[in-house]
């Protein structure tokens, strides 16, 4: 149960990242996946498909891919 809640929260943060790094408005609740799908249906499907079938490893890999597209991971205390 906890794993599903964490994955759902990570989906929201990743969807927000995709939208914000592409100059789009974000949303909340049911509107967030809709905005992502309207912006880029393929990326929305790639992010949501593993989550919907419970494939957390593939979901984590897709989140990592989206982080890389946005410039990679930023660690606590990191200053550019």
MILUM-317218 format. One record per residue (C-alpha): residue number from 1; residue in one letter; chain; x negated, y negated, z negated. Coordinates in nm, 4 decimals. Example, Ala and Ser with C-alpha at 12.3 -4.5 7.8 and 13.67 -1.06 7.14 Angstrom:
% MILUM-317218
ATOM     k   r   c         px         py         pz
ATOM     1   a   A    -1.2300     0.4500    -0.7800
ATOM     2   s   A    -1.3670     0.1060    -0.7140
***
This chain:
% MILUM-317218
ATOM     k   r   c         px         py         pz
ATOM     1   x   A     0.0000     0.0000     0.0000
ATOM     2   x   A    -0.2733    -0.2431    -0.0964
ATOM     3   x   A    -0.4633    -0.1708     0.2248
ATOM     4   x   A    -0.1573    -0.2676     0.4310
ATOM     5   x   A    -0.1141    -0.5943     0.2427
ATOM     6   x   A    -0.4786    -0.6843     0.2920
ATOM     7   x   A    -0.4591    -0.5978     0.6607
ATOM     8   x   A    -0.1495    -0.8161     0.7030
ATOM     9   x   A    -0.3237    -1.1091     0.5332
ATOM    10   x   A    -0.6299    -1.0559     0.7519
ATOM    11   x   A    -0.4087    -1.0512     1.0604
ATOM    12   x   A    -0.2673    -1.3912     0.9631
ATOM    13   x   A    -0.6107    -1.5454     0.9019
ATOM    14   x   A    -0.7465    -1.4009     1.2272
ATOM    15   x   A    -0.4473    -1.5237     1.4279
ATOM    16   x   A    -0.4952    -1.8697     1.2760
ATOM    17   x   A    -0.8643    -1.8577     1.3683
ATOM    18   x   A    -0.7835    -1.7682     1.7292
ATOM    19   x   A    -0.5299    -2.0473     1.7604
ATOM    20   x   A    -0.7385    -2.3138     1.5864
ATOM    21   x   A    -1.0586    -2.2393     1.7780
ATOM    22   x   A    -0.8605    -2.2847     2.0973
ATOM    23   x   A    -0.7019    -2.6148     1.9986
ATOM    24   x   A    -0.3568    -2.4718     1.9313
ATOM    25   x   A    -0.1135    -2.5376     1.6512
ATOM    26   x   A    -0.0767    -2.2661     1.3903
ATOM    27   x   A     0.2440    -2.1485     1.2316
ATOM    28   x   A     0.3493    -1.9335     0.9400
ATOM    29   x   A     0.5690    -1.6340     0.8840
ATOM    30   x   A     0.7244    -1.4784     1.1911
ATOM    31   x   A     0.6162    -1.7736     1.4046
ATOM    32   x   A     0.2431    -1.7065     1.3735
ATOM    33   x   A     0.2399    -1.3864     1.5833
ATOM    34   x   A     0.4813    -1.5510     1.8267
ATOM    35   x   A     0.2482    -1.8476     1.8770
ATOM    36   x   A    -0.0463    -1.6136     1.9229
ATOM    37   x   A     0.1481    -1.4068     2.1761
ATOM    38   x   A     0.2557    -1.7215     2.3632
ATOM    39   x   A    -0.1051    -1.8431     2.3740
ATOM    40   x   A    -0.2715    -1.5155     2.4768
ATOM    41   x   A    -0.0549    -1.2029     2.5044
ATOM    42   x   A    -0.3537    -0.9753     2.5627
ATOM    43   x   A    -0.5452    -1.0883     2.2535
ATOM    44   x   A    -0.2266    -1.0715     2.0475
ATOM    45   x   A    -0.1726    -0.7118     2.1583
ATOM    46   x   A    -0.5361    -0.6167     2.0961
ATOM    47   x   A    -0.5170    -0.7552     1.7433
ATOM    48   x   A    -0.1754    -0.6198     1.6502
ATOM    49   x   A    -0.1732    -0.2742     1.8152
ATOM    50   x   A    -0.4190    -0.1047     1.5768
ATOM    51   x   A    -0.2478    -0.2651     1.2797
ATOM    52   x   A     0.0942    -0.1395     1.3861
ATOM    53   x   A    -0.0240     0.2214     1.4110
ATOM    54   x   A    -0.2266     0.2012     1.0899
ATOM    55   x   A    -0.5684     0.2330     1.2559
ATOM    56   x   A    -0.7569     0.0136     1.0105
ATOM    57   x   A    -1.0997     0.0909     1.1598
ATOM    58   x   A    -0.9973    -0.0321     1.5049
ATOM    59   x   A    -0.8237    -0.3310     1.3487
ATOM    60   x   A    -1.1428    -0.4211     1.1587
ATOM    61   x   A    -1.3433    -0.3916     1.4812
ATOM    62   x   A    -1.1024    -0.6259     1.6594
ATOM    63   x   A    -1.1216    -0.8776     1.3741
ATOM    64   x   A    -1.5020    -0.8591     1.3946
ATOM    65   x   A    -1.4800    -0.9227     1.7695
ATOM    66   x   A    -1.2651    -1.2310     1.7126
ATOM    67   x   A    -1.5096    -1.3571     1.4491
ATOM    68   x   A    -1.7937    -1.3159     1.6992
ATOM    69   x   A    -1.6010    -1.5155     1.9594
ATOM    70   x   A    -1.5600    -1.7944     1.7029
ATOM    71   x   A    -1.9309    -1.8046     1.6229
ATOM    72   x   A    -1.9769    -1.5104     1.3884
ATOM    73   x   A    -1.9488    -1.4632     1.0167
ATOM    74   x   A    -2.0115    -1.7489     0.7784
ATOM    75   x   A    -2.1336    -1.6496     0.4365
ATOM    76   x   A    -2.0739    -1.8263     0.1066
ATOM    77   x   A    -2.3347    -2.0962     0.0574
ATOM    78   x   A    -2.4162    -2.1096     0.4295
ATOM    79   x   A    -2.4974    -2.4599     0.5486
ATOM    80   x   A    -2.5533    -2.5433     0.9115
***
